[in-house]
Amino acid sequence: MKKLNLQSEKGIYLVIDPSDKPEEELFSLLEKLFTFPLIAVQIWDNFGETQDAVAFTNKVVNLASAYNFPILVNNRWDLLKLSQADGIHLDSIPVNLSGIPEFSQKNHLVGLTVNNDLNLIHQADLLGFDYVSFCSVYPTSTTQHCDLVSFESIRKAAEITNLPVFLAGGIKTRHLPELHALPYSGIAIISGVMQNDNPEMALQNYLNSIQKN
């Protein structure tokens, strides 16, 4: 199991949509994006009807094998069990979490989406999660299920936990100066890179901006 590829400076947690592009085009793009110093890559649970989720995930894992960042699946414990992924990102805490073997064995990274309810951060800490991700910092079409998070909630998180904290949801490079003073390890990006006309340049711009600020 790979650990989060945390850097001394803030970095990028990349989220990919399996159905965003034809697989040949998507993997050609990922070959280029994976050369960047990413913290982690999450495969969003948005597979097409004819896609083989296990094969897709293992192909992403194999592509990332030469790099230091882990590959995480989204919500799918079955996919974690059947694939070679390094961990799972949960949008909520399952009621039967203690009964899930993949969790109790502690052989995988586990991350959690959090919001203004700071009790979630306490729970993540107590349950031994590996990181939390605030959603949504700004309005965005790809995270419509998330309420907007207050900057104060993000500040208070640093008082509650030592877990790495990521920020997600509608974050553009122009927002990074506003976020500079907040305590976080990196930003989670999907459409800002993957739906850009030039994803490589977009990712480089994010890295330059986040490290500059």
N, C-alpha and C positions, 0 to 999 in steps of 0.2 A: 504493500500500500504506500503510495506516495503521499507526502504531507503537503500542506499549502506552501506554495513557493513564495513565501513572504520576503519582501526586500526591506532594506533600511529606509527606503522611500516608499511613498504610497504607490500602488500599482493598479493593474486592471484584472478583473475577474470577468472573463468572456463567457457569454451565454450564446449558444447556437440553436437555431430552429431547424430541426431535421427536414421539415417540409418547405423550407423557404426557397430552395433552389433545387434543380435536378441534382442528384447525388454526385454525378461526375463533376459538375461545375462547383458544387459545394466543397468537395474534397480537394479539388485543385486550389481553391481559395484557402482552405484550412492549412494546406501544406505551407503556404506563405505566412499566414497569420501565426502559426505555431512557432515560427522562428523568433517571435517577440518574447520578452521576459514576462510571461503571463503568471498570475498568481494561481489561477485554476480555470478550468473550462467546464461549464455545466451544459448538459444536453437537455434542453427544454422538452417536456413531455407533450410534444405536439407532432406526433408521427402521422404520416399519411396512411390512408387505409391499406395500401398495398406494401408499405414499408416493413421490412423485417427489423424490428427494434433491437433485437439482440445482435444481429449481424452488423447493423449500423453502429451500435455502441462499441462493439469490439474493433471495428475498423477505425473508429476515432481513437480508441485506446492504443492500437497498434501504431497509428500515425504519430501519437504523442510519446511513444516509448523512448525516443531519444532525448526527450526534454524533461525538465524537473517538475513541471506542474501536474497536478492530478486531474483526472476526469471524473465528474460526478453526474449521476442521473437525477432526474427530477421526479420525486414522489413515488416512483415505481420500485418497491421492494423486490418484486418478482424479477425486474430487469437487473437490479443489483445482484441478485442471487445467480442469475443465469449468464451474466456478462463478466468481463474482466475489469469493470469500473472500480475506481478507488473509493467511491463514496456516494452519498445521496444528499440531495438538498430537499428539505421538506417545506411545503407551504404552510403546514400546520402540524401540531403534535398529535399523532394518532392516539386514540383512547387505549388501544391495546399495545402500546409501544413496548412494554416490558415482555410481552409474549412473542415479539418478532425476533427470531433467532439471529438474523443479520445485525440487529441492534445489540442484543445482549452479548454477542460474541466480541463486540468492540474491535472488529477487524477492518472497519471502514470509517472514513470520515463521515460526519453527520453535521449538516448545517441547517439553519432554520430562518425562515422569513419572519421578521418581527415588525411591529408598528408602534403606535403610541402607548400600547398596553405594556408597561415595563415589567409586569409580572411574567411575561413570556421570556424575558431575558433572565430573570431569576430561575425559571424552570429550565432553560437551556443550560445554565450553569450547573444546576443540581443534577441534571440528567447526563452530564458529561459530553455535551455537544462540543463541536470543534470551532464553530464560528456562528455569528448571526448576521443577517442582512436586512437592513431597513428598506421598506418599500411602502409607498412610493414617495421619493423626495420631491419630484416634480410630476405634473400630469403627463401621462403617456398612454398610447393606445395598446401597448403590449402588456401593460400591467393594470388593466382596468379594474381588477378585483381588489386592488390595494387602496386604502385610504391614504391621504397625504400625511406625511410624517412631519412633525414639528422639529425644528433645529434643537429646541430645548430637550426633547426626548433623546436625541442623539447625544447631546452633552451629558445627560443623566446616565446614559448607558455606560460611560467611562467610569462612573462612580460605582456602578453595580457589578461590572464584570471585567475580567482581564482577557476575555475572548476577543479574537480579531473581529472587527466590525466593518461590514461593507455597506455601501450606500447604493441603492438601485432605483430606477424609475425616472425616465425622461431627462437624464443628466447629459447636458451638452457641454462642450468645452468652454463656452461662455459662462457657464455656471460655476466653474471650478474656483474662481477667486472668492465667490460667496461661501464656498464650502471649506475654504482653506483652514480656518480656525477651528473647525470641528474635529473631534477625535475619531478617526477612522483609518483603516488599513488600506482600503482601496475602493474602487467603484465597479459595480457590475454593469456591463454594457451589452446590449443586444442590437437594437435597431440602429443605434448611433454608429456602429461599425458595419454590421452585416447587411444593412439596407442602404449603405452609402454607395455612391457611384464609384468611389475608390476606397474600398475597405482598408487596404494597407496604409494609405496615407491618413485615413481617419484614425486608425489605431495609433499610428505614430504621433499624430496631433494630440490625441488624448494623453499619451505618455509624456510628451513634451510639456503639455499644459499642467498636468497633475504634479510633475516634478518641479516645474518652474514656480508653481504656487505653493 
